[in-house]
Amino acid sequence: MRIILAAALVVAPMWAHHSFQAEYDSTKTITVKGVVKKVSWVNPHAYVYVEAAGENGKVVTWAFESLSPNALQIRGWSRNSLKVGDHVTVDGYLAKDGKPLDDGSLHANSKLFTLEDGRKVFAGSSADDGGYK
């Protein structure tokens, strides 16, 4: 029984883990200008939530998946690199299914955040490393 439980604990995170190609379309790039609503510095992937004007002018929230916090730190990020209220332009890739997440936010993978003053915060993307996270 202990062996089965141990195996389940090792395998379970792999089910939640996905490749870039499984979830995102590298041919469907997106640029969103908006305001950082939330930064979720969690494993296996950090998320930055950005509020922006939608096609109909109504405010929508985008959930931009990023690399893991550890991978972001290697690229020079800290959990304070982006703060709630920062005005940003985000370049990324749309989710293949086009469906909102459970919280209603639109879903994309981030590549680059450009702050209002022109500073760039490179988010990296699994599309840049052969699609593996």
N, C-alpha and C positions, 0 to 999 in steps of 0.2 A: 504494500500500500504506500509506503514512504517513497519508493522509487517512482510510482505513478504520479504522486503528488509533486515530487521534485521535477519530473519530466514536464508536467503541466506548467509549472512555474517558469521553466526555461522556454517552452514553446509558445506560451500565451503572448508574450511581447512580440514575437515574430508575426503572429496573426494580425496584430495592430499595425505593424510596420509595412510600408508599401513602397514600391518604386515610383519614380517620377512618371514614367510612361504609363503606369497603371491608372494614375489619377489625373494627370495634366496633359495638355496638348501643346507641344513646343512650337507648333505653327500658329497658335492662337495667342498672340501677344496682346497685352493690355497695358494702358497707362491710366492711372487714376490719380486725380488731384483732390486732396481732402485734408482732414484733421485727424490726428491720432486719437482714438477713443479709448483704447486699451492696449497694453502690451502684456502678453501672457508668456512668461519666461519658463516654459515647462518642457519636459521630455515627452515623447521623442522629438517633437518639433516645436519651436517657438512660434507664436502667432502674434501678428500686429493687426489690430482692428482699426479700420479707417472709415470715417464717415465722409461721404461725398455726394454730390448732386447726381441723381439718377437721370435716365433719359427723359423722364417726364417732369424733371425738376424737383421731384420728391427726394428727400435725403435717404440714402441707403447705406448700409454698413457692409464693408468688404472685410473678410477674414483672409489675411495673407499669411499662408504657411511659409515658414522659413526653415533653415537648418536647425539642428539641435543647439541648445545653449552652449555646449562645449565647442562645437564647430564654429559658432558665431564668435566666441571669445578668442579662438585661434585667429580669426579674421580681424580682431581688434575691437569687437563690440563689448559692451557691458550692458547690464540690465537697464542702465540709464542713457544709453545711446539715443534712444527715441523716448520721448516723454508724452504723456497725455497732453493734448493741446498743441503739439507741434504741427505746423503746416507742412505737408509732404507731397511729393509726387512719387508714385510707386510704379515701377516697371515690373511686369511679371507675365505669368502664363495662366490662362483660364483653365478651370477644371473641365474635364471631358464631359461630365454628365450635365453641367450647367445648372444643377440643382442647388438651392440654398442649403446651408448646414442646418442642424437641428435648431439653432438659435435664430434662424432666419437670415443670417448674413450670407452674402454672396461669397464664393470660394475661389481663390486663386493662389498660385505659388509666387512668392516674391523673388525678385532678382536684385533690384536696386531701389533704395530709398534716397530721394534728394530732398534735403531740407530747404526751407524758404530762403536761407542765406546762401544757398548753393553748395553747402557741404554735402558730400555723398556718403551714405552708409551702405556699403556693399553687403547685401543679404546672402549672396551666393544663391545658387539654385541647383537642385539635383540635375537639371538639364545641362548644367555646365560640367558635370563630372561623369558623363556617360549614363546618367539617369539612375544612379544607385544612391540610396540614402543609408 
